[in-house]
Amino acid sequence: MATFTYIARETATGNKLRGEIQSDTESNAAKMLIGKGLAPLEISQQKAGGKSGISSRKGRVPAKARVIFSRQLSTMISAGLPLVQSLSTVHDQTNNGPLKAIIAQVINDIEGGSTLADAMGKYPKVFDDVYISLIAAGEASGTMDVSLDRLAVQQEKDAEIISSIRGALLYPMIVLVVLMAVVIFMMVTVLPQVQSLYSSIPGTKLPLLTTIMISLSHFLVHFWWLLIILIVAAVVLIGRWAKTAGGVLTLDKLKMKLPAVGPLFMKLYMTRFTRVGSTLVSSGVPILKMLETSSRAVGNIHVERSIARAASEVQTGKALSEALQNDPNFLSLVPNMIHIGEQSGTLDTMLGKVADYYEKELDGQIKSISTTIEPILMVVVGIVALIIVAAVLLPIYSLAGKNVIH
């Protein structure tokens, strides 16, 4: 059997789809597509070791589309429909093009004998480790609908946290952009006129502040291209450094230690770990597999290493709460609540309660930061405006003092 990539059009809706199909010949692949209600537009055999064009797409399937997909599939399966029929129904109701193509390929793989977890595992940029682990656990336990519903809840929680953080940062970013635009406008248009005005008055010595601002204005007017090159070069170099091992270690450590945002990031990491852990444990995923999967979902290399160290200690027989106790990369509430869960046999419930607690803490802290930033930005705007106005008016007062202006 060979793998063929295809572009086809749905005969019912006219939508274009991309995907892969297993067949012995190209003609048989076309017949299979026609049998699925698709009109083949292009079919080509995938080279050995090649990757699906769908799987290489990045950022094309939003979180909201995955949540809707998970909930719809959970509803279909809980209603007693077979898996392939459930996927086909969800496929017809999906509006996101790339996700629609992926679902079509997943259906094709399942019909070829693959499990749902393996079929989805071909698209790691759409279905991450947490998603695949829960699907595999649902298939093994026969509770696919429950696993999918838990996935939807977990994804919604993640999306809410990210949305809150972005919302808190939106206003400051807008203010800073407007402030920079106003400063550049003043430096490029107003200050050169001030320079030409005072240079026409003989014997005038400009104040230091005005001289500095005019020098900056001269640089912006005549060497703006150099400034752009420096900014672009800095962004590229910092971006490359941030992807290196040393850059990741340094940036992740800064996120945890910076005075203002450090506590915020710590609570975010604890929320991710406990939420994912609760979802996995409640679905029957073994504790070591849960630790392995949740460590990759946290998003910080130092916390990930702490979880890996704890997993190695758990493997030797130590309790998870004991392995995480006194770890500097974990807030003390986490091991304490895990200890209660281990003693009572309700680890998933305790992890869920910790996640809920830190989510509320995050929400309150984000609102507090947003409220605090506004007056700080107003002060910054006032200081910048004062500096520019002072640079313009100081020479006037200086000349008035010397009776130059009558």
C-alpha positions as CSV (number, residue, x, y, z in Angstrom):
1,M,0.0,0.0,0.0
2,A,1.3,3.5,-0.9
3,T,0.3,6.8,0.6
4,F,-1.2,9.4,-1.8
5,T,-1.8,13.1,-1.1
6,Y,-4.8,14.5,-2.7
7,I,-6.7,17.7,-3.4
8,A,-10.4,17.1,-3.9
9,R,-13.7,18.9,-4.0
10,E,-16.8,17.9,-2.0
11,T,-19.6,17.2,-4.5
12,A,-22.2,18.3,-2.0
13,T,-20.7,21.6,-0.8
14,G,-18.0,22.4,-3.3
15,N,-15.4,22.8,-0.6
16,K,-11.8,21.9,-1.4
17,L,-10.1,19.4,0.9
18,R,-6.5,18.2,1.2
19,G,-5.5,14.9,2.7
20,E,-3.8,11.6,2.4
21,I,-5.2,8.2,1.4
22,Q,-3.8,4.7,1.4
23,S,-4.1,2.7,-1.8
24,D,-2.1,0.4,-4.1
25,T,-2.5,2.6,-7.2
26,E,-3.4,6.1,-8.1
27,S,-6.5,5.0,-9.9
28,N,-7.8,3.1,-6.9
29,A,-7.1,6.1,-4.7
30,A,-9.3,8.2,-7.1
31,K,-12.1,5.5,-6.9
32,M,-11.9,5.6,-3.1
33,L,-12.2,9.4,-3.0
34,I,-15.2,9.2,-5.4
35,G,-16.8,6.7,-3.1
36,K,-16.5,9.1,-0.3
37,G,-18.4,11.8,-2.2
38,L,-15.3,13.7,-3.3
39,A,-14.2,14.8,-6.8
40,P,-10.4,14.4,-7.1
41,L,-8.6,17.4,-8.5
42,E,-5.0,16.3,-7.9
43,I,-3.5,13.0,-6.6
44,S,0.2,12.4,-6.1
45,Q,2.2,9.6,-4.4
46,Q,3.9,10.7,-1.2
47,K,7.7,10.1,-1.2
48,A,9.1,7.8,1.4
49,G,9.8,9.7,4.7
50,G,7.7,12.6,3.4
51,K,5.4,14.5,5.7
52,S,1.8,15.3,5.2
53,G,1.2,18.8,4.0
54,I,-1.5,19.1,6.6
55,S,0.7,18.2,9.5
56,S,3.2,20.8,8.5
57,R,0.7,23.6,8.7
58,K,1.2,25.8,11.8
59,G,-1.4,27.8,13.6
60,R,-4.2,27.1,11.1
61,V,-6.5,25.3,13.6
62,P,-7.6,27.6,16.4
63,A,-8.2,26.3,19.9
64,K,-11.9,27.2,19.6
65,A,-12.2,24.9,16.6
66,R,-10.6,22.0,18.5
67,V,-13.0,22.6,21.4
68,I,-16.0,22.5,19.2
69,F,-14.7,19.3,17.4
70,S,-14.1,17.6,20.8
71,R,-17.5,18.4,22.1
72,Q,-19.3,17.4,18.9
73,L,-17.4,14.1,18.7
74,S,-18.1,13.4,22.4
75,T,-21.9,14.0,21.9
76,M,-22.0,11.7,18.8
77,I,-20.2,8.9,20.6
78,S,-22.2,9.2,23.8
79,A,-25.3,9.0,21.6
80,G,-24.2,5.5,20.6
81,L,-23.0,6.3,17.0
82,P,-20.0,4.3,15.7
83,L,-16.7,6.2,15.7
84,V,-16.4,6.5,11.9
85,Q,-20.0,7.7,11.6
86,S,-19.4,10.2,14.4
87,L,-16.3,11.6,12.7
88,S,-18.1,11.8,9.4
89,T,-20.9,13.8,11.0
90,V,-18.5,16.1,12.7
91,H,-16.6,16.5,9.5
92,D,-19.7,17.7,7.7
93,Q,-20.4,20.2,10.5
94,T,-16.8,21.6,10.6
95,N,-16.2,25.0,9.0
96,N,-12.4,25.2,9.5
97,G,-10.8,24.0,6.3
98,P,-7.5,22.5,7.6
99,L,-9.3,20.7,10.5
100,K,-11.9,19.4,8.0
101,A,-9.1,18.0,5.9
102,I,-7.5,16.4,8.9
103,I,-10.7,14.8,10.0
104,A,-11.2,13.3,6.5
105,Q,-7.7,11.8,6.7
106,V,-8.3,10.5,10.3
107,I,-11.4,8.8,9.0
108,N,-9.4,7.2,6.2
109,D,-6.7,6.0,8.5
110,I,-9.3,4.4,10.9
111,E,-11.0,2.7,8.0
112,G,-7.6,1.3,7.2
113,G,-7.2,-0.2,10.6
114,S,-5.6,2.6,12.6
115,T,-6.7,3.6,16.1
116,L,-8.0,7.1,16.7
117,A,-5.0,8.0,18.8
118,D,-2.6,6.9,16.2
119,A,-4.5,8.6,13.4
120,M,-4.6,11.9,15.3
121,G,-0.9,11.5,16.4
122,K,0.1,12.3,12.8
123,Y,-0.8,15.9,13.4
124,P,1.1,17.0,16.6
125,K,0.6,20.7,15.8
126,V,-3.1,20.2,16.0
127,F,-3.5,17.4,18.6
128,D,-0.8,17.7,21.3
129,D,0.5,15.0,23.7
130,V,-2.2,15.7,26.2
131,Y,-4.9,15.2,23.6
132,I,-3.4,12.0,22.2
133,S,-2.9,10.6,25.7
134,L,-6.5,11.2,26.7
135,I,-7.8,9.7,23.4
136,A,-5.6,6.6,23.9
137,A,-6.9,6.3,27.5
138,G,-10.5,6.7,26.3
139,E,-10.0,4.0,23.7
140,A,-8.5,1.6,26.2
141,S,-11.2,2.1,28.8
142,G,-14.2,2.5,26.5
143,T,-14.9,6.0,27.8
144,M,-14.1,8.0,24.7
145,D,-17.0,10.4,25.1
146,V,-15.9,11.2,28.7
147,S,-12.3,11.8,27.6
148,L,-13.3,14.1,24.8
149,D,-15.5,16.1,27.1
150,R,-12.7,16.5,29.6
151,L,-10.4,17.5,26.7
152,A,-12.9,20.2,25.7
153,V,-13.0,21.5,29.3
154,Q,-9.2,21.5,29.6
155,Q,-8.8,23.4,26.3
156,E,-11.4,25.9,27.3
157,K,-9.6,26.6,30.6
158,D,-6.3,27.1,28.7
159,A,-8.0,29.4,26.2
160,E,-9.6,31.5,29.0
161,I,-6.2,32.0,30.8
162,I,-4.4,33.0,27.6
163,S,-7.3,35.3,26.6
164,S,-7.1,37.0,30.1
165,I,-3.4,37.6,29.8
166,R,-3.7,39.0,26.3
167,G,-6.5,41.2,27.3
168,A,-4.5,42.6,30.2
169,L,-1.6,43.4,27.9
170,L,-3.6,44.9,25.0
171,Y,-4.3,48.3,26.6
172,P,-0.7,48.9,27.6
173,M,0.6,47.9,24.2
174,I,-1.8,50.3,22.5
175,V,-0.8,53.2,24.8
176,L,2.9,52.5,24.2
177,V,2.5,52.3,20.4
178,V,0.6,55.6,20.4
179,L,3.2,57.2,22.7
180,M,6.0,56.1,20.4
181,A,4.2,57.4,17.4
182,V,3.7,60.8,19.1
183,V,7.3,61.0,20.2
184,I,8.6,60.2,16.8
185,F,6.3,62.8,15.2
186,M,7.5,65.5,17.6
187,M,11.1,64.5,17.1
188,V,10.9,64.5,13.3
189,T,8.7,67.5,12.7
190,V,8.6,69.9,15.7
191,L,12.2,69.8,17.0
192,P,13.9,70.5,13.6
193,Q,11.8,73.7,13.4
194,V,12.9,74.7,16.9
195,Q,16.5,74.2,15.9
196,S,16.1,76.4,12.7
197,L,14.3,79.1,14.8
198,Y,17.0,79.4,17.5
199,S,19.9,79.0,15.0
200,S,18.7,82.2,13.3
201,I,19.3,84.1,16.6
202,P,23.0,85.0,17.0
203,G,24.8,84.2,20.2
204,T,22.1,81.7,21.4
205,K,23.3,78.8,23.5
206,L,20.7,76.1,23.7
207,P,20.1,74.3,27.1
208,L,21.6,70.8,27.4
209,L,18.2,69.1,27.3
210,T,17.3,70.8,24.1
211,T,20.7,70.0,22.6
212,I,20.2,66.3,23.4
213,M,16.7,66.2,22.0
214,I,17.8,68.0,18.8
215,S,20.7,65.6,18.4
216,L,18.2,62.6,18.7
217,S,15.9,64.3,16.2
218,H,18.8,64.8,13.8
219,F,19.7,61.1,14.1
220,L,16.1,60.0,13.5
221,V,15.7,62.2,10.4
222,H,19.0,61.3,8.7
223,F,19.8,57.8,10.0
224,W,16.3,56.3,10.4
225,W,17.4,53.4,8.1
226,L,20.3,52.6,10.5
227,L,17.8,52.5,13.4
228,I,15.6,50.1,11.5
229,I,18.5,47.8,10.6
230,L,19.6,47.8,14.3
231,I,16.1,46.9,15.5
232,V,15.7,44.2,12.9
233,A,19.1,42.7,13.7
234,A,18.4,42.8,17.4
235,V,15.1,41.1,17.0
236,V,16.6,38.4,14.8
237,L,19.6,37.8,17.1
238,I,17.4,37.7,20.2
239,G,15.0,35.4,18.5
240,R,17.7,33.0,17.5
241,W,19.3,33.1,20.9
242,A,15.9,32.4,22.6
243,K,15.7,29.2,20.7
244,T,19.1,27.9,21.9
245,A,19.4,25.8,25.0
246,G,21.0,28.6,26.9
247,G,18.4,31.1,25.8
248,V,15.5,28.8,26.8
249,L,17.1,28.2,30.2
250,T,17.7,31.9,30.8
251,L,14.4,33.2,29.6
252,D,12.4,30.5,31.5
253,K,14.3,31.3,34.7
254,L,13.6,35.1,34.2
255,K,9.9,34.4,33.8
256,M,9.9,32.7,37.2
257,K,12.1,35.3,39.0
258,L,11.1,38.7,37.7
259,P,9.5,40.7,40.6
260,A,6.3,41.8,38.9
261,V,5.5,38.9,36.5
262,G,7.3,36.0,38.3
263,P,4.4,35.1,40.6
264,L,2.1,35.3,37.7
265,F,4.1,32.8,35.6
266,M,4.5,30.5,38.6
267,K,0.7,30.3,39.1
268,L,0.3,29.8,35.3
269,Y,2.7,26.8,35.4
270,M,1.0,25.3,38.5
271,T,-2.4,25.7,36.8
272,R,-1.3,24.0,33.6
273,F,0.4,21.1,35.5
274,T,-2.6,20.5,37.9
275,R,-5.3,20.9,35.2
276,V,-3.6,18.5,32.8
277,G,-2.7,16.2,35.6
278,S,-6.3,16.1,36.9
279,T,-7.7,15.4,33.4
280,L,-5.2,12.6,32.7
281,V,-5.6,10.9,36.1
282,S,-9.4,11.0,36.0
283,S,-9.2,9.4,32.6
284,G,-7.2,6.5,33.9
285,V,-3.7,7.5,32.6
286,P,-0.9,5.9,34.8
287,I,0.9,8.4,37.1
288,L,4.2,8.1,35.3
289,K,2.6,8.7,31.9
290,M,0.7,11.6,33.4
291,L,3.9,13.2,34.7
292,E,5.6,12.7,31.4
293,T,2.7,14.3,29.4
294,S,2.0,17.1,31.8
295,S,5.7,18.1,32.0
296,R,5.6,18.9,28.2
297,A,2.3,20.9,28.7
298,V,3.7,23.3,31.4
299,G,5.8,25.4,29.0
300,N,8.9,26.0,31.3
301,I,12.1,23.9,31.0
302,H,12.9,24.2,34.8
303,V,9.4,23.1,35.9
304,E,9.6,20.3,33.3
305,R,12.9,19.1,34.7
306,S,11.5,19.2,38.2
307,I,8.6,17.0,37.1
308,A,11.0,14.6,35.3
309,R,13.1,14.4,38.5
310,A,9.9,13.7,40.6
311,A,8.9,11.0,38.1
312,S,12.2,9.2,38.5
313,E,11.7,9.3,42.3
314,V,8.1,8.1,42.0
315,Q,9.4,5.2,39.9
316,T,11.6,4.1,42.8
317,G,8.6,4.0,45.1
318,K,8.5,7.5,46.6
319,A,5.1,9.4,46.8
320,L,4.6,12.2,44.3
321,S,3.9,14.7,47.0
322,E,7.2,13.8,48.7
323,A,9.1,14.1,45.5
324,L,7.7,17.6,44.8
325,Q,8.1,18.8,48.4
326,N,10.5,21.7,48.9
327,D,11.1,21.9,45.1
328,P,11.8,25.6,44.3
329,N,10.0,25.3,41.0
330,F,6.7,24.3,42.7
331,L,4.5,26.4,44.9
332,S,4.0,24.7,48.3
333,L,0.2,24.3,47.9
334,V,0.7,21.7,45.0
335,P,2.6,19.0,46.9
336,N,0.4,19.6,50.0
337,M,-2.8,19.0,48.1
338,I,-1.3,16.1,46.2
339,H,-0.5,14.5,49.6
340,I,-4.2,14.8,50.6
341,G,-5.2,13.3,47.3
342,E,-2.8,10.4,47.7
343,Q,-4.0,9.7,51.3
344,S,-7.7,9.9,50.3
345,G,-7.5,8.3,46.9
346,T,-8.8,11.4,45.2
347,L,-5.7,12.7,43.5
348,D,-7.6,13.8,40.3
349,T,-10.1,15.8,42.5
350,M,-7.3,17.5,44.5
351,L,-5.4,18.4,41.4
352,G,-8.6,19.9,39.9
353,K,-9.2,21.9,43.1
354,V,-5.6,23.3,42.9
355,A,-6.1,24.2,39.3
356,D,-9.4,26.0,40.1
357,Y,-7.7,27.9,42.9
358,Y,-4.8,29.1,40.9
359,E,-7.0,30.0,38.0
360,K,-8.9,32.3,40.3
361,E,-5.7,33.7,41.7
362,L,-4.4,34.3,38.1
363,D,-7.6,36.1,37.2
364,G,-7.4,38.4,40.2
365,Q,-3.7,39.1,39.7
366,I,-4.1,39.8,36.0
367,K,-6.9,42.3,36.8
368,S,-4.7,43.9,39.6
369,I,-1.8,44.2,37.2
370,S,-4.0,45.7,34.5
371,T,-5.4,48.3,37.0
372,T,-1.9,49.1,38.2
373,I,-0.4,49.6,34.8
374,E,-2.9,52.3,33.7
375,P,-1.7,55.0,36.2
376,I,1.9,54.0,35.6
377,L,1.4,54.5,31.9
378,M,-0.2,57.9,32.5
379,V,2.8,58.9,34.5
380,V,5.2,57.7,31.8
381,V,3.2,59.6,29.1
382,G,3.2,62.7,31.3
383,I,7.0,62.5,31.8
384,V,7.7,62.1,28.1
385,A,5.4,65.0,27.2
386,L,7.1,67.1,29.9
387,I,10.6,66.4,28.5
388,I,9.6,67.3,24.9
389,V,7.8,70.5,26.0
390,A,10.7,71.5,28.2
391,A,13.1,71.0,25.3
392,V,11.0,73.4,23.3
393,L,10.3,76.0,26.0
394,L,13.6,76.2,27.9
395,P,15.4,78.2,25.2
396,I,12.5,80.7,25.2
397,Y,12.8,81.3,28.9
398,S,16.6,81.5,28.5
399,L,16.3,84.1,25.8
400,A,13.7,86.0,27.8
401,G,16.1,86.2,30.7
402,K,18.7,87.8,28.5
403,N,16.2,90.2,27.1
404,V,16.8,88.9,23.6
405,I,13.1,88.6,23.0
406,H,11.3,91.9,23.3
